[in-house]
Amino acid sequence: MRIHDLALHSWRAFERLGVRSIAIPGGYFTSARIELHARDARSDEPALVKLVRTPCQPGLPAREQHRAGRRELLATPFPTFETKLRELLARVLGPGGFDGARDIAAITVNRWPHGYAYEYNSLWDPAWPAGQEPCVLGRQPFGRIAIANADAGAYAYTDGAIDQAWRAIGEIVRRF
């Protein structure tokens, strides 16, 4: 899954249509939602929109779908993301007065090469012996280098990366 951010000068089109989020099953982007952090946010003020793109290859096992998704994300030129985003918003928000040339302030494309860290699933991943999981083998220290990231814990969230950083620091401290 890839989350892309879109900065808008205003979110009037969302307000006029009475929506805060949009589900687009089967679309290039599968959802878009406006991020409003203040309860009294006015529609003529800037806002952030989060769009989700999850490239999938139906019929492949989960791990292969992750790999295929990575390949697709890396191979997709940035102008393709922008074009697809602008087409979607014009089609969905156009009836609310959305004009991409006027309303879009900035677009970020998050093309993190491996997407979320792969989390093991007992339905299709083997039952590795304790300590032999690929994430454990892959995070073994190398000299004075300790590996710490979400992948090192096979857990795709910030707290997992923090836990792995704590573990890696402990490894270094114990060794040196």
C-alpha positions as CSV (number, residue, x, y, z in Angstrom):
1,M,0.0,0.0,0.0
2,R,1.3,3.5,-0.9
3,I,-0.1,6.6,0.6
4,H,0.2,9.8,-1.4
5,D,-0.4,13.3,0.0
6,L,-2.0,16.1,-1.8
7,A,-2.0,19.7,-0.4
8,L,-5.0,21.8,-1.4
9,H,-5.3,25.5,-1.2
10,S,-8.9,24.9,0.0
11,W,-11.3,22.0,0.4
12,R,-14.4,23.7,-0.8
13,A,-15.2,21.0,-3.4
14,F,-15.3,18.4,-0.5
15,E,-17.6,20.6,1.5
16,R,-19.9,21.3,-1.4
17,L,-20.3,17.6,-2.1
18,G,-20.7,16.9,1.6
19,V,-17.9,14.3,1.7
20,R,-14.7,13.8,3.8
21,S,-13.6,10.6,2.3
22,I,-14.1,8.7,-1.0
23,A,-13.9,5.0,-1.7
24,I,-12.9,4.1,-5.2
25,P,-13.1,0.3,-5.5
26,G,-11.1,-0.9,-8.5
27,G,-9.6,2.6,-9.1
28,Y,-6.0,3.4,-9.6
29,F,-6.2,5.0,-6.1
30,T,-8.6,3.1,-3.9
31,S,-9.4,5.9,-1.5
32,A,-9.0,9.5,-0.8
33,R,-9.7,11.3,2.5
34,I,-9.3,14.8,3.7
35,E,-7.3,15.3,6.9
36,L,-8.9,18.1,9.0
37,H,-7.3,18.5,12.3
38,A,-9.3,21.3,13.6
39,R,-13.0,20.9,14.3
40,D,-13.7,24.4,13.1
41,A,-11.6,24.2,9.9
42,R,-13.0,26.4,7.2
43,S,-13.3,25.1,3.7
44,D,-11.4,28.1,2.3
45,E,-8.3,27.1,4.3
46,P,-5.6,24.7,3.1
47,A,-6.0,21.0,3.7
48,L,-4.2,17.7,3.2
49,V,-5.7,14.8,1.3
50,K,-4.4,11.3,1.7
51,L,-4.8,8.9,-1.3
52,V,-4.1,5.2,-1.2
53,R,-2.7,3.1,-4.0
54,T,-2.4,-0.6,-3.4
55,P,-0.9,-2.4,-6.5
56,C,-2.1,-6.0,-6.5
57,Q,-1.7,-9.0,-8.8
58,P,-4.7,-11.2,-8.2
59,G,-4.0,-14.9,-8.2
60,L,-0.5,-14.6,-6.7
61,P,0.4,-15.6,-3.2
62,A,0.6,-12.6,-0.8
63,R,4.4,-12.4,-0.7
64,E,4.5,-12.4,-4.5
65,Q,1.9,-9.7,-4.6
66,H,4.1,-7.6,-2.4
67,R,7.0,-8.1,-4.8
68,A,4.9,-7.4,-7.8
69,G,3.6,-4.2,-6.2
70,R,7.1,-3.0,-5.4
71,R,8.2,-3.6,-9.0
72,E,5.1,-1.7,-10.3
73,L,5.7,1.2,-7.9
74,L,9.4,1.5,-8.9
75,A,8.6,1.3,-12.6
76,T,5.9,3.9,-12.6
77,P,7.1,7.3,-13.7
78,F,6.1,10.2,-11.4
79,P,4.0,11.9,-14.1
80,T,1.8,8.8,-14.2
81,F,0.9,9.2,-10.5
82,E,0.2,12.9,-11.1
83,T,-2.0,12.3,-14.1
84,K,-4.0,9.5,-12.5
85,L,-4.5,11.7,-9.4
86,R,-5.6,14.7,-11.3
87,E,-8.0,12.6,-13.5
88,L,-9.5,11.0,-10.4
89,L,-10.1,14.3,-8.5
90,A,-11.5,16.0,-11.6
91,R,-14.0,13.2,-12.1
92,V,-14.9,12.8,-8.4
93,L,-14.7,16.3,-7.1
94,G,-15.4,18.2,-10.3
95,P,-19.1,18.4,-9.6
96,G,-18.2,20.3,-6.4
97,G,-16.2,22.8,-8.3
98,F,-12.8,21.3,-8.0
99,D,-10.2,22.6,-10.4
100,G,-6.8,20.9,-10.2
101,A,-4.9,23.8,-11.7
102,R,-6.4,26.2,-9.1
103,D,-6.9,23.9,-6.0
104,I,-3.8,21.7,-5.9
105,A,-0.9,23.3,-4.0
106,A,1.5,20.3,-4.0
107,I,1.6,16.5,-4.6
108,T,3.9,14.0,-2.9
109,V,4.4,10.5,-4.2
110,N,5.5,8.1,-1.6
111,R,7.3,5.4,-3.7
112,W,9.1,3.8,-0.8
113,P,10.7,0.8,-2.6
114,H,9.4,-1.9,-0.4
115,G,6.1,-0.5,0.8
116,Y,5.1,-1.7,4.2
117,A,7.3,-4.3,5.9
118,Y,6.1,-7.8,5.2
119,E,4.3,-9.2,8.2
120,Y,4.3,-13.0,8.4
121,N,1.0,-14.8,8.1
122,S,0.5,-18.3,9.4
123,L,-2.0,-19.0,6.6
124,W,0.7,-19.1,3.9
125,D,4.1,-18.5,5.5
126,P,6.1,-21.5,6.8
127,A,6.4,-22.0,10.5
128,W,10.1,-21.1,10.9
129,P,11.9,-22.3,14.1
130,A,12.3,-19.5,16.7
131,G,15.2,-17.4,15.7
132,Q,15.2,-18.6,12.1
133,E,12.6,-16.2,10.7
134,P,13.9,-14.2,7.8
135,C,13.6,-10.9,9.7
136,V,15.7,-12.3,12.5
137,L,18.4,-13.7,10.2
138,G,18.4,-10.4,8.2
139,R,19.0,-8.2,11.2
140,Q,22.1,-9.9,12.5
141,P,24.8,-7.4,13.4
142,F,27.7,-6.8,11.0
143,G,30.7,-5.6,12.9
144,R,29.7,-2.3,14.5
145,I,26.5,-2.1,12.4
146,A,23.2,-3.1,13.8
147,I,20.1,-3.3,11.7
148,A,17.0,-1.5,12.9
149,N,13.8,-0.7,10.9
150,A,10.3,-2.0,10.5
151,D,11.5,-4.8,8.2
152,A,13.8,-6.1,11.0
153,G,10.7,-6.8,13.0
154,A,8.4,-7.9,10.2
155,Y,6.0,-5.3,11.6
156,A,5.0,-2.3,9.4
157,Y,4.4,0.3,12.1
158,T,6.3,3.0,13.8
159,D,6.3,1.2,17.2
160,G,7.8,-1.8,15.5
161,A,10.6,0.3,14.1
162,I,11.2,1.9,17.5
163,D,11.3,-1.5,19.2
164,Q,13.9,-2.7,16.6
165,A,16.0,0.5,17.2
166,W,15.9,-0.3,21.0
167,R,17.0,-3.9,20.3
168,A,19.8,-2.8,17.9
169,I,21.2,-0.3,20.4
170,G,21.1,-3.0,23.1
171,E,23.1,-5.3,20.8
172,I,25.7,-2.7,20.1
173,V,26.0,-1.8,23.8
174,R,26.4,-5.4,24.8
175,R,29.0,-6.1,22.2
176,F,31.1,-3.0,22.7
